[in-house]
Amino acid sequence: MKSRPSFQDIPRAQRLAEHAFACVRNLLHREAFSGVVLLLATAAALIWANSPYADSYHALWHAPVSFGFGSFGVSQSLHFWINDGLMTLFFLVVGMEIRREMHDGALADLRQASLPIAAACGGVIMPALIYASLNLKGAGLHGWAIPAATDIAFAVGLLALLGKGIPSGVRIFLLTLAVIDDVIAVILIALFYSDGLNYSGFALAGIGALAVLGLQRIGIGSAFAYVLPGGLMWGGLLMTGAHPTLAGVILGLMTPVICLPTRELPRDAVGRIARELEDDSGTAVASNEAAQSVRELRLAQRELLPPVVRVQLALHPWVTFGLMPLFALANAGVSLGGTDLSSATSHWVMLGVAIALLVGKPAGVISVSWLVVRLGLCRLPADVSWRGVALIGLLAGIGFTMSIFIANLAFSDANLLAAAKLGVLLGSLASAILGLIWGVLYVKRLRSQGSSSAA
């Protein structure tokens, strides 16, 4: 009987390539690496926008990009397609994360989620109040929701940089808080940052949503089948005046959290088809029947995971390491020397955003958490101390992606938008630095407590 080829029989170039791809896959699954990539994209945007080639930076993102078919055509700037088009995928992943957490995660048990929910509400209300108090007069008040958001990738990435000394409860607390922040941010965008609604577009969006439900009802599991209905929802919301990226959130919340029902359990089908593919000698049968079996095997493997997990796993690396850095590159390019802060409005917009992120976020998270625990409404997780809550509050002050996104919706004036972005960058950077310093001290204290208790 002929033995199967071993790994050593594979050509050396192929083995090296497989090792390289394995290293890349391992790197892509490290949360700290996503924060590093986002930071590099931000730095590149700032350097480019403040270099002698700044004109090319702005010209690139405002270059028209057209799509057409026959007499129908759409032409918008590259900046529009990134912020209003591609970011729909980011919100799709956010919607699926919320859906998973509601099904079997931190949001499934209200008692477990009550403290992070309360902390997230405090982390939204306090920064908004601080910003509003500094911008009561003038057009700057419209940006009150800018410091309300938390950047999950940056916050969790920096937490991962602190190593395994961070208790798991702190990470779960921060993740839950960030998810709730995303929920609140989406609601704020829908309520306060959508233009006057044109209700004719709701019909098109409704048709798209009904098509999604219909495809789910008849058991269509391929994600590609939902692209056209999702596009109808996106176009309908764009027509209404609501922000079209909300289509991503709606689709994410509609994604099934359980596997589609099948005549045969996917696990059993995988085993049966694998046996059919092998003859007595252990080699694959080369025939049309084998090709059909391979197709059935792929379908059975697909159904081993619920759609919400499968689609999120497929999109996550593209969103985290492609879309979000692209968004940062397109939006973080603030001219530090060219931002006009001479007017009182732009000056207080910048200060309001920075102070609200740096002071308001941790103050809101810590104070509301302390209040609800003090009143007996919630209790701290077993491995989370008040120092851990303070670390969560500081990292929650990293607004960045979502804050810049809301700033683009809040201000049409270029100077106010630049001031808001500068405030986001300064506030997020200061929060990140203080969070890392506090985190290092926090981990050292935990280790010293562990060594003293062991002694």
C-alpha positions in Angstrom: 0.0 0.0 0.0 1.4 3.3 -1.0 1.9 5.7 1.9 0.7 9.3 1.8 3.4 11.9 1.3 4.7 13.4 4.5 5.4 17.1 5.2 9.1 16.4 4.5 8.2 15.3 0.9 6.7 18.7 0.2 9.2 21.0 -1.8 11.3 23.2 0.4 9.9 26.4 -1.2 6.4 25.3 -0.4 7.3 24.4 3.2 8.9 27.8 3.7 5.8 29.5 2.2 3.5 27.6 4.5 5.6 28.5 7.5 5.5 32.2 6.4 1.7 32.1 5.9 1.3 30.5 9.3 3.4 33.2 10.9 1.3 35.9 9.2 -2.0 34.2 10.3 -0.7 34.1 13.8 0.2 37.7 13.7 -3.2 38.7 12.3 -4.9 37.1 15.3 -2.9 39.1 17.8 -5.0 42.0 19.1 -2.0 44.2 19.8 -0.9 44.0 16.2 -4.2 45.5 15.0 -3.6 48.6 17.2 0.0 48.9 15.8 -1.2 48.8 12.2 -3.9 51.5 12.9 -1.3 53.6 14.7 1.1 53.3 11.7 -1.7 54.4 9.3 -2.5 57.4 11.5 1.2 58.4 11.6 1.5 58.0 7.9 -1.6 60.2 7.3 -0.2 62.9 9.7 3.2 62.9 8.1 1.8 63.0 4.6 -0.7 65.8 5.4 2.1 67.9 7.0 4.8 67.3 4.3 5.5 69.2 1.2 3.3 66.7 -0.6 0.2 67.7 1.4 -1.6 68.7 -1.8 -1.4 65.2 -3.2 -2.9 63.8 0.0 -6.0 65.9 -0.3 -6.2 65.5 -4.1 -6.1 61.7 -3.7 -9.1 61.5 -1.3 -11.1 64.0 -3.2 -10.5 62.4 -6.6 -13.8 61.3 -8.3 -14.5 57.6 -8.5 -17.3 56.5 -10.8 -19.4 53.4 -11.2 -21.7 52.9 -14.1 -23.8 50.4 -16.0 -25.5 51.6 -19.2 -27.2 54.9 -18.7 -27.0 54.6 -14.9 -23.9 55.9 -13.2 -22.7 57.2 -9.8 -19.7 59.5 -9.3 -18.4 60.4 -5.8 -15.1 61.2 -4.2 -12.8 58.4 -3.0 -13.3 59.8 0.5 -17.1 59.2 0.1 -16.7 55.6 -1.0 -14.4 54.9 2.0 -16.5 56.7 4.7 -20.0 56.0 3.4 -19.4 52.8 1.4 -16.6 50.6 2.7 -17.2 51.6 6.3 -20.5 49.7 6.0 -18.5 46.5 6.3 -17.0 47.9 9.6 -20.5 48.5 10.9 -21.6 45.0 9.6 -18.9 43.5 11.8 -20.0 45.7 14.7 -23.6 44.6 14.2 -22.6 40.9 14.2 -20.5 41.4 17.4 -23.5 42.9 19.1 -25.7 40.1 17.8 -23.3 37.5 19.2 -23.0 39.2 22.5 -26.8 39.4 22.8 -27.1 35.7 22.0 -24.4 34.0 24.2 -22.0 36.7 25.3 -21.7 39.4 27.9 -25.0 41.0 26.8 -27.0 37.7 27.1 -27.1 37.9 30.9 -28.4 41.3 32.0 -27.0 40.8 35.5 -23.5 40.2 34.1 -23.8 43.1 31.6 -25.4 45.6 33.9 -22.2 47.1 35.2 -20.5 47.6 31.8 -23.7 49.0 30.5 -23.9 51.5 33.3 -20.2 52.4 32.9 -20.7 52.8 29.1 -23.6 55.1 29.6 -21.5 57.2 32.1 -18.7 57.2 29.5 -21.0 58.6 26.9 -22.9 61.2 29.1 -20.0 62.7 30.9 -17.8 63.5 27.8 -20.9 64.9 26.0 -21.7 67.2 28.9 -18.1 68.4 29.2 -17.9 69.1 25.5 -21.3 70.8 25.4 -20.4 73.0 28.4 -17.4 74.2 26.5 -19.3 74.8 23.3 -22.7 76.1 24.4 -22.6 78.9 21.8 -22.1 78.6 18.1 -21.8 75.8 15.5 -19.4 73.8 17.7 -22.3 72.4 19.8 -23.3 70.1 17.0 -20.3 68.0 17.7 -21.3 67.0 21.2 -21.4 63.2 20.4 -17.8 63.2 19.0 -16.1 62.2 22.3 -18.8 59.7 23.2 -17.3 56.8 21.2 -14.5 54.2 22.0 -12.2 52.7 19.4 -12.3 48.9 20.1 -9.2 48.1 18.0 -7.0 50.6 19.7 -8.3 50.1 23.2 -8.1 46.3 23.2 -4.9 46.4 21.3 -3.2 48.6 23.9 -4.6 46.3 26.6 -3.0 43.3 24.9 0.3 45.2 24.9 0.3 45.0 28.7 0.6 41.2 28.5 -1.0 38.3 30.3 -0.8 40.0 33.7 -4.1 41.8 33.0 -7.0 39.8 34.6 -9.5 38.4 32.1 -12.3 40.2 33.8 -10.8 43.6 32.9 -10.6 42.6 29.2 -14.2 41.3 29.2 -15.3 44.5 31.0 -13.6 46.7 28.4 -14.9 44.6 25.4 -18.4 44.8 26.7 -18.2 48.5 27.4 -16.8 49.1 23.9 -19.6 47.1 22.3 -22.2 49.1 24.3 -20.4 52.3 23.2 -20.8 51.2 19.6 -24.5 50.5 20.1 -25.0 54.0 21.6 -22.9 55.6 18.8 -25.0 53.9 16.2 -28.2 55.2 17.9 -26.7 58.7 18.1 -25.8 58.7 14.4 -29.3 57.5 13.4 -31.1 60.1 15.6 -28.9 63.2 15.4 -26.6 62.9 12.4 -28.9 61.9 9.7 -30.2 64.7 7.4 -33.9 65.5 7.0 -35.4 62.1 6.0 -36.8 61.4 2.5 -39.2 58.6 3.2 -39.3 57.3 -0.3 -36.0 55.6 0.3 -37.4 53.5 3.1 -39.4 51.5 0.5 -36.1 50.4 -1.2 -34.4 49.7 2.1 -37.5 47.7 3.2 -37.4 45.6 0.0 -33.7 44.8 0.7 -34.5 43.8 4.3 -37.4 41.6 3.2 -35.2 40.0 0.6 -32.7 39.2 3.3 -35.4 37.6 5.5 -36.7 35.6 2.5 -33.3 34.2 1.6 -32.8 33.2 5.2 -36.2 31.6 5.3 -35.5 29.4 2.3 -32.1 28.4 3.7 -29.6 30.3 1.5 -26.3 30.1 3.5 -23.9 31.7 1.0 -22.9 35.2 2.0 -22.7 36.4 -1.6 -26.4 35.9 -2.0 -27.0 38.8 0.4 -24.8 41.3 -1.3 -27.6 42.6 -3.6 -30.2 42.9 -0.9 -27.6 44.6 1.3 -26.9 47.0 -1.5 -30.6 47.8 -1.8 -30.7 48.6 1.9 -27.6 50.8 1.6 -29.0 52.7 -1.4 -32.3 53.1 0.3 -30.9 54.5 3.5 -28.7 56.9 1.4 -31.8 58.1 -0.4 -33.6 58.7 2.9 -30.9 60.9 4.3 -30.0 58.5 7.1 -26.3 57.5 7.1 -26.0 54.5 4.7 -23.5 52.7 6.9 -26.5 51.9 9.2 -27.4 49.2 6.7 -24.3 47.3 7.9 -25.5 47.4 11.5 -29.0 46.2 10.5 -27.6 43.4 8.4 -25.3 42.4 11.3 -28.2 42.3 13.7 -30.2 40.2 11.2 -27.5 37.6 10.7 -28.5 34.2 12.2 -26.7 33.1 15.3 -27.5 29.4 14.8 -26.6 27.0 12.0 -29.1 26.6 9.2 -31.2 23.4 9.6 -30.1 20.6 7.4 -31.2 17.0 6.6 -28.0 15.7 8.0 -25.8 17.1 10.8 -22.9 18.9 9.2 -20.4 17.0 11.4 -21.8 13.7 10.2 -21.9 14.8 6.6 -18.2 15.8 6.7 -17.2 12.4 8.0 -19.4 10.5 5.5 -18.2 12.5 2.5 -14.5 12.2 3.6 -14.9 8.4 3.7 -16.5 8.4 0.3 -13.6 10.4 -1.2 -11.0 7.7 -0.2 -10.6 4.3 -1.8 -9.0 1.3 -0.2 -5.5 2.6 -0.9 -6.1 5.9 0.8 -5.9 8.0 -2.3 -8.6 10.3 -3.5 -11.0 9.0 -6.1 -10.6 11.2 -9.3 -14.1 11.3 -10.9 -17.0 13.6 -11.4 -18.6 12.0 -8.4 -15.6 12.9 -6.4 -15.8 16.5 -7.6 -19.5 16.6 -6.5 -18.5 15.1 -3.1 -15.8 17.8 -2.6 -18.5 20.5 -3.3 -20.8 18.8 -0.7 -17.9 18.6 1.7 -17.3 22.4 1.4 -21.0 23.1 2.0 -21.0 20.8 5.0 -17.9 22.4 6.4 -19.5 25.9 5.9 -22.5 24.9 8.0 -20.4 23.7 10.9 -20.3 27.4 12.1 -23.3 29.7 12.5 -23.5 32.4 9.8 -22.8 35.2 12.3 -19.5 33.5 13.3 -18.5 32.5 9.8 -19.1 35.9 8.2 -17.4 37.7 11.0 -14.3 35.5 10.9 -14.1 36.0 7.1 -14.5 39.8 7.3 -12.5 40.5 10.5 -9.0 40.5 9.0 -10.0 42.6 6.0 -11.8 45.1 8.2 -9.1 45.3 10.9 -6.0 45.3 8.8 -7.4 46.8 5.5 -10.4 48.9 6.0 -9.7 50.6 9.3 -6.1 51.6 8.4 -7.5 52.9 5.1 -10.1 54.9 7.0 -7.4 56.2 9.3 -5.2 57.1 6.3 -8.0 59.0 4.6 -9.3 60.8 7.7 -6.4 61.4 10.1 -4.4 63.7 7.9 -4.9 66.9 9.8 -2.5 69.8 9.0 -1.1 70.6 12.4 0.3 73.9 11.3 -2.6 74.7 8.9 -5.5 74.2 11.4 -6.9 77.6 12.1 -7.6 77.8 15.9 -7.8 81.5 16.0 -11.6 81.6 16.0 -13.2 80.9 19.4 -15.4 78.2 17.9 -12.7 76.0 16.4 -10.5 76.6 19.5 -13.1 75.3 21.8 -14.1 72.5 19.5 -10.6 71.1 19.6 -10.2 71.6 23.4 -13.7 70.3 24.1 -13.1 67.0 22.2 -9.6 66.5 23.7 -10.7 67.3 27.3 -13.9 65.2 27.0 -11.9 62.2 25.8 -9.1 62.5 28.3 -11.1 63.6 31.4 -14.7 62.9 30.6 -14.4 59.3 29.6 -12.6 57.9 32.6 -14.6 60.2 34.9 -17.9 59.0 33.5 -16.9 55.3 33.6 -15.4 55.4 37.1 -18.1 57.6 38.7 -21.1 55.8 37.4 -19.5 52.4 38.1 -18.8 53.5 41.7 -22.4 54.9 42.1 -24.2 51.8 40.9 -22.0 49.5 43.0 -22.4 51.7 46.0 -26.2 51.6 45.6 -26.1 47.9 45.4 -27.4 47.8 41.9 -24.3 46.0 40.5 -21.1 44.5 41.8 -17.6 44.4 40.5 -16.4 41.1 38.8 -14.3 38.9 41.1 -11.0 39.7 39.4 -11.7 43.4 38.7 -10.6 46.1 41.2 -11.2 49.8 41.1 -7.7 50.2 39.7 -8.8 48.0 36.9 -11.9 50.1 36.4 -9.6 53.2 36.2 -7.6 51.4 33.5 -10.7 50.7 31.5 -11.8 54.3 31.8 -8.5 55.6 30.5 -8.5 53.2 27.5 -12.1 54.0 26.8 -10.9 57.6 26.1 -9.3 56.4 22.9 -12.1 57.5 20.6 -10.3 57.7 17.2 -12.1 55.7 14.5 -15.7 56.2 15.6 -15.0 59.8 16.9 -13.5 60.8 13.6 -16.4 59.2 11.8 -18.9 61.2 13.9 -16.9 64.4 13.4 -17.3 63.9 9.6 -21.0 63.8 10.1 -21.2 66.6 12.6 -19.3 69.3 10.7 -19.4 70.4 7.1 -17.2 73.3 7.8 -13.6 72.3 7.0 -12.0 74.3 9.8 -14.3 72.9 12.5 -13.8 69.4 11.1 -10.0 69.8 11.2 -10.2 71.2 14.8 -12.4 68.3 15.9 -10.0 65.7 14.3 -7.1 67.4 16.0 -8.9 67.2 19.3 -9.6 63.5 18.7 -6.0 62.8 18.0 -4.7 64.7 21.0 -7.3 63.3 23.4 -6.9 59.7 22.1 -3.1 59.9 22.2 -3.0 61.3 25.8 -5.5 58.7 26.9 -3.4 55.9 25.3 -0.2 57.2 27.0 -1.8 57.5 30.4 -3.6 54.2 30.0 -0.3 52.4 29.2 1.5 54.0 32.2 -1.4 53.2 34.5 -1.6 49.7 33.1 2.1 49.0 33.7 1.8 50.2 37.3 -1.4 48.1 37.7 0.3 44.9 36.4 3.3 45.5 38.7 1.0 45.9 41.7 -0.9 42.7 40.8 2.4 40.8 40.5 3.7 42.1 43.8 0.5 41.1 45.5 0.7 37.7 43.9 4.3 37.2 45.0 3.6 38.4 48.6 0.6 36.1 48.9 2.6 33.1 47.6 5.3 33.8 50.2 
